[in-house]
Amino acid sequence: MDSEKRVIPWTSGQKQVVESNGCKPKIYINSYHTHNLFQVLQSLHSEKVLRDTKLETDGSVIVNAHKVVLVSASPYFCAMFTSFAEGDKDSTSISYKAW
């Protein structure tokens, strides 16, 4: 018996993929989505929307940020916001030392 197949719908800028029960679907990376994601994140930051944490440095500099962006870009912040008390705080003090 042939494995059941279905066509995954696609939009502008994406390629059509046929999915079958007999094999895993192929992963297709579309640079448009990456570019669009960064544009949206930049817009959210510049418009001061959904920023959910403040980083306070030793020099009294305060940086407003999105936890999800920090976590996705840095293992340090991932550990800080997912494993420690800082995950529930609205602001976090950090120290920076130049080597």
N, C-alpha and C positions, 0 to 999 in steps of 0.2 A: 504494500500500500504506500502511495506517495505521501511524503510528509506534507502537512498543511502549510501553505504559504500565505503571507499577507503582505500587502504593499504599505509601507509606512509613508504617510502623507508628508509632503515637503512644501517649503515656502521659498520665496525668492532668496537666492544665495545659498541654498542647501541642495544636496544631491539626494536623489531618491534611492532608498535602500529596500531590498526585498529581504524580509525576515522569514526564516523557516524554523520549524520545530527541530529539524535535524542538525542545525548548526547555530552557533552564536552569531548575533548581528555584528557587523563590522563597525568599528568606531570611526566616525568621520568628524574631523575637527574643522570648524569653519572660522576663519580669522575674523569674519564680520561680527560674530558673537563676542569674541574677545575684545575687539575694538569697541563695540557698543557697551559692553559691561564697564570698561574703564571710563568711557564718557559719562555713563550714568553715575558711577561712583564719584567722579570728579565734580559733577553737577551737585550731587547730594552734599559733598564736602563744602563747596563754595557757597551754596545756599544755606549752609548750616542746618541741614535737615538730617534727622536720625543719628546724629552724633551721640554716642552713648557713654563716652568716657573722656576724662581729661588727664593728660600726663603732665605732672609738675616736675620740673628739673631742679637741680641744686641752685641754678642761677635764677630762680623765680620765673622761668619761662613756662607758660602753660600752653599745651598743644591739645586742641579738641580733636577727637578721633573717633573712628568706628572700630569697635572691638573686633568685628568679623574681618576687617581688612588687616588689622595688626596680627590677628591669629593666623590668617592665611599666608602672611608674608614672613612670619618669624616664629621659629620654634620656641624662642624665649618668651614671647608674648602668648603663644599657645599654652605653654605650661603655666604662665602667670594667671591667665584668665580662665583656664579650665580646671586647674588643680589647687589653686590657692585662694585665700580670702579675697584677693583683688577682683575676682570674677563677679562678686556681688557689689563692689564699690562703684560709685560714680566718678571717683578720681583716684589716681595712683601716683605716688611719688617715686621717681626713678633717679638713680645716680648715674652720671656719665663721667668716666675717667679716660682721658686721652693716654694712649700708651707711649 
